Amino acid sequence: MAHIIDGKAIAASARLDIAQRGQAFFEKTGIRPGLAVVIVGEDPASKVYVRNKKKGCEEAGFYSEVHEMPAETTMDELLSKIDELKNNEKIHGILVQLPLPKHLDEKAVIDAIPTEKDVDAFHPVNTGKIMIGDYNFLPCTPAGVMKMLEYEKIDVSGKECVVIGRSNIVGKPMAMLLLHANGTVTVCHSRTKDLAEVTRRADILVVAIGKANFVTADMVKEGAVVIDVGMNRNAEGKLCGDVDFEGVKEKASAITPVPGGVGVMTITMLLENTLRAAELAANR
Ligand code: GUN
């Protein structure tokens, strides 16, 4: 039976540390780290995420603004909003909640976010910096996974690491961070032949494909560490991950639950990036 990695406890400890550093920064500079979150439209899941981001800021003693824009917002209106936040000194981090309504050009929106306020680390400049290992911001979800591994004293160096999923937000940067930590990294996706044969080699398996209960015990090596990035609703509407938790926990040495695993770490890393953005702004 696997050790259940307690994301909530790790996040609480990390957030306490961030809040203390934020307070020390305030005492030194008189500046509260500030985050602006922009949400366009009425996607219910996005609304929950945005509410949690605001709550995370409040609990850490950060300044935050939520800008709710209607679903029919135009590209020009959204770009002017970003421009306004770019010039707002109280705001150190800007996050535009994704996905955006279909008529908006997501790529152009990401390109418009000033790189020094890009706390999602989605801008191509920041993505490129991650690739070469010279970065200010790490994307929140992969960074949260690395933080969990660190807290759990799971050494990545020399390990077989398999990532399932190749999204720009999770899979690709996740692979890069594991590589920076000296893992031997394989990225699998929908075209991978004999997926189970590859995943069974993994000492550390990170799953980010968005399919409920996709990874089953037969796909996991005895004693592997299994990190579940999935956030799905099952037929009963219950939140569940990409991993068949009940089956896989019998085989893995450590596993993250959903909820209570990676999800809570994501916002924690957003707070970390917001503090970092404020520190960088103060040093300019
Ligand atoms: N939608 C789902 N996850 C994320 C995230 O990490 N950042 C943003 N901006 N939107 C998201």
Boltz pocket constraint, residues with backbone or C-beta under 6 A from the ligand:
constraints:
  - pocket:
      binder: B
      contacts: [[A, 95], [A, 96], [A, 97], [A, 98], [A, 99], [A, 120], [A, 140], [A, 141], [A, 169]]
      max_distance: 6.0
